[in-house]
Every structure is written in structure tokens, then in C-alpha cells.
Amino acid sequence: MKVPNFTFWFIIIVFVIGGLAIYVYEHFRYSPFALQVDFEVVKEYIYDRHVECYNPNFRTKFRTRNVQFNSRMTPYQFAVNVAPVLSELNDGTTRIEIPIRRVDKILPLKFKYIDNEVFVYETNCEIPEGSKIISINGEPIDTILERYAKLYPNLSEFEAKYAFVEKLLTYYLKIIDANSIQIVYKSPQSSVQKTTYLKGIEKFQEKRNIIDLIKLDESLVVKINSFKISSKEDMQYVAQKMEEIAGESSDSSITIFDLRYASDGDETIPLAIISMLISQPEKLYQELYVRYRDHLVKKDQIPIQPDENQLPGKVYFLVDKTCLYTPHKVLLSFFAKSGEKNNNVTIISSDNEYNFPNVFYVDEIVKILPNTKAHLIIPTGKVLANDIPDIQINEDLKLTCEELINLDSYRIYSEKIAKIIENIGR
């Protein structure tokens, strides 16, 4: 009898075990004990590093909080379960994020939360931009938002839903551990519901610029689409656009920065704008505090240097309640601080629900949890804005879904912006 080749069977076994290992890794649910360990690490790290835990009484109270884990959970389920405890920090920042890996498949869609509904903002599939999402896998989109907005436990209800839709809904396959999903939607200008099935893709092909410039007769509209700078090319692009903006400016010009619906990122663009609006070095924050043991201490700040490219004319910032991210707060709080030094700057909100906080948190740090490998994000800096921006309200400037998503529609809308703002400036 012929003996099977040992090497052949060894290779087969290795492949089978490898496949099982990958499956277990991808679909693993963590035990209650592992989850409890991660939760204790969360509490200890916040206890040791969070800027507000300088207060011993608050620290002790927070440290005694507990969550019971009675079943296996995914990292996302873990994050949702600990959210009520994290929300007690009330800092707008602390959260648990699940890292996205290169191998994770994403939906061929990006979304925005507009007027309490979910719309397709960019697409790499047959669903057109501007489509309204009705349900995913038979579950109403509102139910999904109610569940997963808890991943942002320190934001308001609207802000948490907005952030989830923009940041995480593209990764919904990873959240529910699926390879494909069913989406029911309505196309723009249609009342007919359509159903499609989508598989994940490896990479989303970006279509939008970080910044769009719309040049009008007497003004320049600068539409900030994103604050995210992720490459050297992005930096070069932003620098080029800032030079163009400065080149269009004069003593009699009007420059309008539209910050609404801009995606989260870092402070690169806010600092570039600020540097074009100051004539001498200035601190970024009115007051910045950090924790030193059981005290808050004021932190020294390296002044921002003025840019050689300046904006001497009138400057307007358009905001609404979607301007909730740290880059928005950094930029707007500076002009509350500067007061009369920047009296050529005006902030206008297109809705009366926008409220600028006089306290916000910066300098986020990350702790990787030992079992779930989830990331705990906490702030180590606290900004006090003793003077909040003087914000005018003009609801005639409200932005529609079509104007946000379609650049041609936005160009037409920008003429309306310019006319309204020109009348304000008279």
C-alpha cells in the first residue's frame, strides 16, 4: 500500500489551521474576564492621566464605578457597554475607538448626517450621491444611530449621531462582522425606495478636495471640506491654497470661510488661517491648563508666528452645529481671545442651535487596551475661553443637502452667501 506523502498532508494541515486561526481572530468575542480586565485598565488610565482627574474626590468617585460583563462581546459591544461610565467625564472627548486595519473592508460609500437624516456624501458604487439611507440589513437607520452613537459618549445626542455617521458608518461591515449588507435608499428627487446589496471594498477613491475656492466678483468663498491632513501632498495642497487665498485678498476684499460639515482632523488648517490674520506673535489659547498631580497648572504656550501672506480685508467664518470638532474650536476660540485685535473677523451661524463652549479639551493621548486592543482616547489639556466668540445668527444662510454635496449647486449658493454678507458689512 502506498503511504501518503507526509509533506503534502503537513502543508494541508498548516493551511487548515491557519484558516481557522484567521477565522477565530476575525470573529472572536472576548470573555467576560478579558472585558473586565480592559475596563479596569480604562479606569486606571483615566485615573492617572485625564486632565479632570486632578481632583481627588472626582478621581475616587470615578474609580469606584463598575460595569458587569456577563457574556462574550466584540470590542464595539464593549465600547457601547462602558459608554455610560465614560459619559460622566462630560469632556466632549473621551471615547473608545476600535482601530481600523488595512485588511478591513469598507463600504463604497461615505455619509453625512443632514437635518437628522443620513445621506450619501461620496460614492464608489451605484448608489448616487445625495441618496437618503432608509435601512441597513432591514434595520431602520435611526435604530442603528441610537445604538452606535453611544460610541461617542461625551458628545450631545446630535453630535454623537453626526460623528458616528461621518466617521464610522463607512466601516459598518466591520462593526457587525459581515462581508456584505443590504441597503434600502431613496435616490435624490425620488420618493421610490430602492434596494441594493453591497460588498466591502479595500480602499475608497476620494473625490473631494480638502479645500474648494469659489471666486466671485467682490469676494472669495473658501469651502473647508476636511481638516484631515494625511500626507505630504495634502500639506503641499493646503499651502498652495493658502497662498491663493492671500493672493485674492486686499484691504477692500471679503474672504468667507465656510466651516460647516468639515470633517475632523488636526490643527494644521486652523493654524494656517490664524497665522494669516495676525501681525505679531500670539498665543493660540486664552488659557491652557494641564494636570500636575492634584492640581491644574497653566501651561506655557509657544506663540503662533504671523505668515508673510496676510488677509487684510474683511473675513467671515460660517458655522452651524456641525462645527463640533477640535479644529473648529481651536480656530473660533482664538478670535474670541483676540477681540479688538481682529475686528475684521466676523463669525456667523446659519442656525440658532449653535453654541460655542467656553471650555473644551485638547492634547488627546491613546492607551491600547490589553485584550480587545481597543484604543482609549482621553484629553490631557483643558482650554478656558473666558470670552466666547460674538456670533451673529442668519438662518438665510442655511445649507441644503444638494448645496453641500454638489459643488456646482454650492457655487450658485455661494453667490447668495456673498450678497447676504456684503449687506451685513455695510
C-alpha positions in Angstrom: 0.0 0.0 0.0 1.3 3.4 -0.9 1.9 5.7 2.1 0.5 9.3 1.7 3.2 11.9 1.3 3.9 13.3 4.7 4.9 16.7 3.4 1.7 17.0 1.4 -0.5 16.3 4.4 1.6 18.6 6.6 1.0 21.5 4.2 -2.7 20.8 4.1 -2.9 20.8 7.9 -1.0 24.0 8.2 -3.4 25.7 5.7 -6.4 24.4 7.6 -5.1 25.6 11.0 -4.1 28.9 9.5 -7.6 29.4 8.1 -9.2 28.5 11.4 -6.9 30.9 13.2 -7.8 33.7 10.9 -11.5 33.0 11.3 -11.2 32.9 15.1 -9.2 36.1 15.1 -11.7 37.9 12.8 -14.8 36.6 14.7 -13.5 36.4 18.2 -15.7 37.5 21.1 -13.8 38.4 24.3 -14.7 36.6 27.5 -16.3 38.5 30.5 -13.0 38.2 32.4 -11.0 39.8 29.5 -13.5 42.6 29.2 -13.4 43.2 32.9 -9.6 43.5 32.8 -9.8 46.0 30.0 -12.4 48.0 31.8 -10.2 48.2 34.9 -7.4 49.4 32.7 -9.7 52.1 31.3 -10.5 53.3 34.8 -6.9 53.3 36.0 -5.6 55.1 32.9 -8.2 57.8 33.2 -7.5 58.0 37.0 -3.8 58.6 36.2 -3.8 60.8 33.1 -7.2 62.5 32.5 -6.9 66.3 33.0 -10.0 66.5 35.1 -8.9 63.7 37.5 -6.6 66.1 39.3 -9.5 66.4 41.8 -9.0 63.5 44.4 -12.8 63.4 45.2 -13.7 63.1 41.5 -11.0 60.5 40.9 -12.1 58.3 43.8 -15.8 58.5 42.7 -14.9 57.6 39.1 -12.6 54.7 40.2 -15.5 53.0 42.1 -17.7 52.8 39.0 -18.3 49.4 37.7 -19.8 47.5 34.7 -20.8 43.9 34.8 -19.9 41.7 31.7 -21.9 38.5 31.6 -21.3 37.4 28.1 -18.7 37.4 25.3 -18.6 40.7 23.4 -16.9 42.3 20.4 -14.8 45.4 21.0 -17.6 47.5 19.7 -20.1 45.9 22.1 -17.5 46.5 24.9 -17.3 50.2 24.0 -21.0 50.6 24.0 -21.3 49.0 27.4 -18.7 51.2 29.1 -20.1 54.4 27.5 -22.3 55.3 30.4 -19.3 55.4 32.7 -17.2 57.4 30.3 -20.0 59.9 29.8 -19.6 61.0 33.4 -16.4 62.8 32.3 -18.5 65.2 30.2 -15.5 66.4 28.3 -16.6 66.0 24.7 -13.5 63.9 24.0 -13.1 60.6 26.0 -14.1 57.6 24.0 -13.0 54.1 22.9 -12.0 53.7 19.3 -11.6 50.4 17.5 -8.5 50.6 15.2 -9.1 50.1 11.5 -6.6 47.8 9.8 -5.6 47.8 6.2 -7.3 44.4 5.6 -10.7 45.7 6.9 -13.2 46.0 4.1 -15.2 49.2 4.0 -18.4 50.3 2.3 -18.0 52.0 -1.1 -19.9 55.0 0.5 -19.3 58.0 2.7 -22.1 59.6 4.6 -23.2 62.9 6.2 -25.9 63.5 8.9 -28.0 66.3 7.5 -31.2 67.6 9.1 -31.4 64.4 11.2 -31.2 62.1 8.2 -28.4 60.1 6.7 -27.3 60.9 3.1 -24.7 59.6 0.8 -21.9 62.2 0.6 -19.5 60.3 -1.7 -19.9 57.1 -3.6 -17.8 54.4 -5.3 -20.9 52.3 -6.3 -24.3 52.5 -8.0 -26.0 54.4 -5.2 -25.8 58.1 -6.2 -24.6 61.0 -4.1 -27.4 62.7 -2.3 -29.4 59.4 -1.7 -31.1 59.1 1.6 -30.4 55.9 3.6 -33.6 54.2 4.9 -32.3 51.0 6.4 -29.4 48.6 6.5 -30.0 44.8 6.7 -33.6 45.5 7.3 -32.9 47.7 10.4 -34.1 51.3 10.2 -31.1 53.7 10.1 -32.5 55.6 13.1 -32.3 52.5 15.2 -28.7 51.9 14.2 -27.8 55.5 15.1 -29.5 55.2 18.5 -27.3 52.1 19.3 -23.9 53.2 18.0 -24.0 56.9 18.8 -23.0 55.6 22.3 -19.5 55.1 20.8 -19.2 58.9 21.4 -20.4 59.1 25.0 -19.2 62.6 25.7 -21.0 64.3 22.8 -24.5 65.6 22.7 -27.2 63.4 21.0 -26.9 65.2 17.7 -23.1 65.4 17.8 -22.8 61.7 18.6 -25.0 60.7 15.7 -23.3 63.1 13.4 -19.8 61.8 14.3 -20.9 58.2 14.0 -22.4 58.7 10.6 -19.4 60.6 9.3 -16.6 58.6 10.9 -17.8 55.1 11.4 -20.8 54.2 9.1 -18.4 53.6 6.3 -16.9 50.8 8.5 -20.3 49.3 9.3 -19.2 45.9 7.9 -16.5 45.7 10.5 -18.9 46.8 13.3 -21.4 44.0 12.5 -18.7 41.5 11.3 -20.2 41.0 7.9 -18.9 40.7 4.3 -21.9 42.3 2.6 -25.0 44.2 3.5 -28.4 45.2 2.1 -29.2 48.9 1.9 -32.6 50.5 1.2 -32.3 54.0 0.0 -34.1 56.8 -1.9 -32.3 58.5 -4.8 -32.3 62.3 -5.0 -35.6 63.8 -6.1 -37.2 60.4 -5.9 -39.8 59.0 -3.5 -39.2 55.4 -4.6 -37.3 53.2 -2.3 -34.6 51.0 -3.9 -32.7 48.1 -2.5 -29.2 47.1 -3.3 -26.6 44.6 -1.9 -23.1 45.9 -1.4 -19.8 44.1 -0.7 -16.9 45.7 1.1 -14.0 47.3 -0.8 -10.4 47.6 0.2 -9.9 51.3 -0.5 -12.2 54.3 -1.0 -11.4 56.5 -4.0 -11.6 60.1 -2.7 -13.3 62.6 -5.0 -13.4 65.8 -3.0 -10.7 68.4 -2.3 -9.7 69.3 1.2 -10.5 72.9 0.3 -12.5 74.4 -2.6 -12.2 78.1 -3.6 -15.1 79.9 -5.3 -14.0 83.2 -6.7 -16.8 85.8 -7.1 -16.7 89.5 -8.3 -16.0 91.0 -4.9 -15.4 88.1 -2.5 -13.8 84.7 -2.2 -15.6 81.7 -0.6 -13.3 79.1 0.9 -15.2 75.9 1.5 -13.3 73.7 4.0 -14.3 70.1 3.3 -11.9 68.5 5.7 -9.3 69.3 8.4 -7.6 66.0 7.9 -4.0 66.2 6.6 -2.7 62.7 6.0 0.2 63.1 3.6 2.9 65.4 2.3 0.8 66.0 -0.8 -2.0 67.2 1.4 0.3 69.7 3.1 1.5 71.0 -0.2 -2.0 71.3 -1.5 -3.2 73.3 1.6 -0.1 75.6 1.4 -0.8 76.3 -2.2 -4.5 77.1 -1.5 -3.5 79.4 1.4 -1.2 81.3 -1.0 -4.1 81.6 -3.5 -6.4 82.9 -0.7 -3.9 85.5 0.3 -3.3 86.5 -3.3 -7.0 87.2 -3.7 -7.1 89.4 -0.6 -6.9 93.2 -0.4 -7.9 96.0 2.0 -11.4 96.0 0.4 -11.8 92.3 -0.2 -14.2 89.8 1.6 -13.0 86.3 2.4 -15.6 83.8 3.6 -14.5 80.6 5.2 -17.3 78.0 5.3 -16.5 75.6 8.1 -19.8 73.7 8.1 -19.7 69.9 7.7 -15.9 70.0 7.6 -14.5 66.6 8.6 -12.4 66.2 11.7 -8.6 66.3 11.6 -5.8 68.3 13.1 -4.9 71.9 13.7 -2.9 72.5 10.5 -5.5 74.4 8.6 -6.8 76.5 11.6 -3.2 77.5 12.4 -2.5 78.4 8.8 -5.7 80.6 8.8 -4.8 82.2 12.1 -1.3 83.0 11.0 -2.6 85.0 8.1 -4.8 87.1 10.4 -2.2 88.2 13.0 0.5 90.8 12.6 2.6 89.7 15.6 3.2 86.5 17.6 0.3 85.4 19.7 -0.7 82.5 22.0 -3.2 80.1 20.5 -5.4 79.8 23.6 -6.6 82.2 26.1 -5.7 79.8 28.9 -4.4 76.3 28.6 -4.2 74.0 31.7 -2.7 70.6 32.3 -2.7 68.3 35.3 0.1 68.1 37.7 -0.7 65.5 40.4 -3.7 67.0 42.3 -3.6 70.4 40.7 -4.4 72.1 37.4 -1.5 74.3 36.2 -1.4 76.8 33.4 0.8 75.6 30.6 3.2 77.9 28.7 2.4 78.2 25.0 4.7 78.8 22.1 3.3 81.8 20.2 2.0 81.4 16.7 4.1 83.4 14.2 2.4 85.6 11.6 2.6 84.4 8.0 4.1 86.6 5.3 0.8 86.1 3.4 -1.8 88.2 5.1 -5.6 88.7 4.8 -6.1 92.4 5.2 -9.8 92.6 4.2 -12.9 91.5 5.9 -13.0 87.9 7.0 -16.1 85.8 7.8 -16.5 82.3 9.3 -19.7 80.4 8.6 -20.6 77.9 11.2 -23.5 75.8 12.5 -24.0 72.9 14.9 -21.9 70.6 12.7 -18.8 72.6 13.7 -18.2 70.4 16.7 -14.6 69.1 16.2 -11.5 70.3 17.9 -10.1 72.1 14.8 -13.3 74.2 14.7 -13.0 75.1 18.4 -9.3 75.9 18.1 -9.9 78.3 15.3 -13.0 80.0 16.7 -11.8 80.3 20.2 -8.7 82.3 19.0 -10.9 85.1 17.7 -12.8 85.3 20.9 -9.4 85.8 22.6 -8.2 88.3 20.1 -11.1 90.7 20.4 -10.4 94.1 19.0 -7.1 92.9 17.6 -9.1 91.1 14.9 -12.1 93.3 14.4 -12.1 92.5 10.7 -13.2 88.9 11.7 -17.0 88.1 12.0 -18.5 84.7 12.9 -21.9 83.9 11.5 -24.1 80.9 12.3 -26.7 79.7 9.9 -28.7 78.1 12.8 -29.6 79.3 16.2 -28.7 75.9 17.9 -25.0 76.5 17.6 -23.4 77.2 21.0 -19.6 77.7 21.4 -18.3 76.1 24.6 -16.2 78.3 26.8 -14.4 75.1 28.0 -13.0 72.4 25.7 -10.3 69.7 25.8 -7.2 69.2 23.7 -4.0 67.2 23.6 -5.5 63.7 23.2 -3.5 60.6 24.2 -4.1 57.0 23.4 -4.0 53.8 25.6 -4.2 50.4 23.9 -6.2 48.0 26.0 -4.5 44.7 26.6 -7.2 42.2 25.5 -9.6 43.9 23.0 -6.7 46.1 21.6 -9.2 48.9 21.5 -7.9 52.5 21.9 -8.9 54.6 24.9 -8.7 58.3 23.9 -8.5 60.9 26.7 -7.6 64.6 26.8 -4.6 65.9 28.9 -5.2 69.6 28.2 -8.1 71.9 29.2 -8.8 75.2 27.4 -10.7 78.0 29.1 -12.2 80.6 26.8 -13.1 83.4 29.1 -14.5 85.4 26.2 -16.6 83.3 23.8 -16.9 84.5 20.1 -19.5 87.1 19.3 -21.6 85.1 16.8 -24.3 86.5 14.6 -27.3 84.4 13.5 -28.6 84.4 10.0 -30.8 81.5 9.1 -31.0 82.7 5.5 -27.5 81.2 5.1 -28.7 77.6 5.8 -27.1 75.0 3.6 -29.2 72.3 1.9 -28.2 68.8 1.2 -27.9 69.4 -2.5 -25.8 72.5 -2.0 -23.4 70.6 0.4 -23.0 67.6 -1.8 -23.0 69.1 -5.3 -20.2 71.6 -5.9 -22.0 73.2 -8.9 -25.0 73.8 -6.6 -22.7 75.2 -4.0 -21.2 77.7 -6.5 -24.7 79.1 -7.1 -25.3 79.1 -3.4 -22.0 80.9 -2.7 -23.4 83.9 -4.7 -26.2 84.1 -2.2 -23.7 83.9 0.7 -21.7 86.8 -0.8 -24.8 89.0 -1.2 -26.1 88.5 2.3 -22.6 89.1 3.8 -22.0 92.2 1.7 -25.2 93.6 3.2 -24.1 92.7 6.7 -20.8 94.5 6.2 -22.4 97.8 5.2 
